[in-house]
């Protein structure tokens, strides 16, 4: 999210009530310092934001201030429609009936030429997600979410790592390890989960792909394998350099 969109989103969040710098930072996945700079920018734009000091303090909009209605751009509209379509895969949710009326309302206010572009985007996105699920191996829910039901403790390996923001965002996309992170300091997250031994190669590839964005803390065997992968790649390119 760029700064302009984030500023508008902050105002919309404050329209719903009191927020702290930390709660806004968590919502928009930026640092607390960035939020404070954004609040300063909004104040310079004459948005009437009230700062409340002390315990329970934070920010709120002056009473009576309302942000004018915002139009959805094609990507935002596609995001909403795609999310509503994905709900259809969960037949027991309480949103089954409402999602159709919401989608119809969104489609009704979008020009036909723009809707055609959105449908094309949605088709491409559905194809990519289907392809991703076909070829990328993820943990089985029964192994990662309920590890001790039917699994011997000896077949599970505790993995811990520190992630920067970009690595955290990538890890968050995995439905089974995305909820296993805790922010330990501004811009730094700890990822901790139990890995079935049969998924060991997936874990090695995953952390190697994150590169400098992640530092594995344990187990030592994982650190060693990543180090060996890096050494092999270095040797490959070092040999190529010598041949030039």
TAGI-V604962 format. One record per backbone hydrogen bond with DSSP energy under -1.0 kcal/mol. NH is the residue of the N-H (numbers start at 1). CO is the residue of the C=O. Records with the same first field share a line. If there is no record, write none. Layout:
NH=CO ; CO
//
This chain:
6=2
7=3
8=4
9=5
10=6
11=7
12=8
13=9
14=10
15=11
19=59
24=20
25=21
26=22
27=23
28=24
30=25
35=31
36=32
37=33
38=34
39=35
40=36
41=37
42=38
43=39
44=40
46=43
47=42
49=47
50=60
52=58
57=54
58=52
59=19
60=50
62=48
65=62
77=73
78=74
79=75
80=76
81=77
82=78
83=79
84=80
85=81
86=82
87=83
88=85
89=86
90=87
93=90
99=95
102=98
103=99
104=100
105=101
106=102
107=103
108=104
109=105
115=111
116=112
117=113
118=114
119=115
120=116
121=117
122=118
123=119
124=120
125=121
126=122
127=123
128=124
129=125
130=126
131=127
132=128
133=129
134=130
135=131
136=132
143=140
144=140
145=141
149=146
150=148
155=152
156=153
157=195
159=193
160=218
161=191
162=215
163=189
164=213
168=164
169=165
170=166
171=167
172=168
173=170
174=171
178=174
180=177
182=190
184=188
185=188
188=185
189=163
190=182
191=161
192=180
193=159
195=157
197=155
199=196
200=197
203=199
204=200
205=201
206=202
207=203
208=204
209=205
210=206
213=210
214=211
215=162
217=160
218=160
223=219
224=220
225=221
226=222
227=223
228=224
229=225
230=226
231=227
232=228
233=229
234=230
235=231
236=232
237=233
238=234
239=235
240=236
241=237
242=238
243=239
//
